Every structure is written in C-alpha cells, then in structure tokens.
Amino acid sequence: LAEAITLSFLSPLFLAVLVGGVMAASIGMLFGAAALRVKGLYLAVSTLAMQYIVDYTISHVPAISGGSQATLQAPPVSLLGFTLVGDAAHYWLVLAVCGLVTLFMLNVRRSSYGRALAAVREKDYAAEIIGVSTFRYKLSVFWVSSFIGGVAGTMLAFCYYKAVTPEQFHLELSIQLL
C-alpha cells in the first residue's frame, strides 16, 4: 500500500533521482573506504582504477545493465503531473536542480559539518587532535559527492540523453574531465 501511494504521488524522475543518488553514494562509500588510505595523485589514480572496475562490471555482467550493447530508454519527464516537452523545459528543470544543489553546498559551508570539513582540508592530523574524526568526515564527503554525482547523472540521462548505455560514461570521459 505504501509503495502504491508513493508511486502515485512521485514521478519516475523523482524516484530515479533518489535511487540514482543513493546507488552512486553506496558505491562511492564502498570505494571511498578503500581510497582514503592514499593521498594526492595516488588518490586520483586509485579512483580512476575503481571506475575502470565499475565500467568493466557494468559492461560484462548482463544482470546489471543488460550487457555492453544494451540501451535503456528513459520515460518522458513529468513533474507534478505535467509532462515536460521541449529542450527549454528540460533546461529549466536541470537549472532548478543545480540551484538546489548549490544552495545545499553553500549552507553546508556555514554549518559545523562544513567547519569540520575545512579543518580536515587544512591539516587532517590537526583536526584529529581537536576531536574531528577525519576518516568519518572524509567518508561522508565521498558519500555526499557521489550522491550529487548520481543526481547529476540521472538528470543527464533523463533530460539530455533520454537513454542510458554503458558507453556514455566511460573511463576516457573521466580522464578528460580530470
């Protein structure tokens, strides 16, 4: 009953954003726990290696994505019962999501959580001395950034590509972005 009520009030886009963010955050925390042992350039190389592992898994395990040639079509974007038609409507939706994420990040900076992250950024061993659990905060940053990345990927798939294939998000794209 709860699922039926939730599905009747929530659009597929909202559910996809939520599920995409949580799935990306889960993978980010899993890999973040292993990647936090290294710093600097080694951290960048280890995250690229982990992405290669995920890309390989997605392409070669058909139970996850349907294989390397599979394409999943995104349903039409609907918001509050209205179907968005045209590129301009999709642009304004993505801009609104971007604005919400920006407001969230600006507010995090002013919170105690943000001050603890600033302390960890400056000197992690000094932050540990004053009582900030650096491992926990660094892992939470992996979670938050992966969640935001999952939300951005969902918006990209629904509003721009309108379909998802394993070839859209490959290792070379990450290297170009880096």
Sequence and secondary structure as in RCSB ss.txt:
>XXXX:A:sequence
LAEAITLSFLSPLFLAVLVGGVMAASIGMLFGAAALRVKGLYLAVSTLAMQYIVDYTISHVPAISGGSQATLQAP
PVSLLGFTLVGDAAHYWLVLAVCGLVTLFMLNVRRSSYGRALAAVREKDYAAEIIGVSTFRYKLSVFWVSSFIGG
VAGTMLAFCYYKAVTPEQFHLELSIQLL
>XXXX:A:secstr
 HHHHHHHHS HHHHHHHHHHHHHHHHHHHHHHHHTT  THHHHHHHHHHHHHHHHHHHH HHHHS TT  EE  
  EETTEE  SHHHHHHHHHHHHHHHHHHHHHHHTSHHHHHHHHHHH HHHHHHTT  HHHHHHHHHHHHHHHHH
HHHHHHIIIIISEE GGGS HHHHHHH 
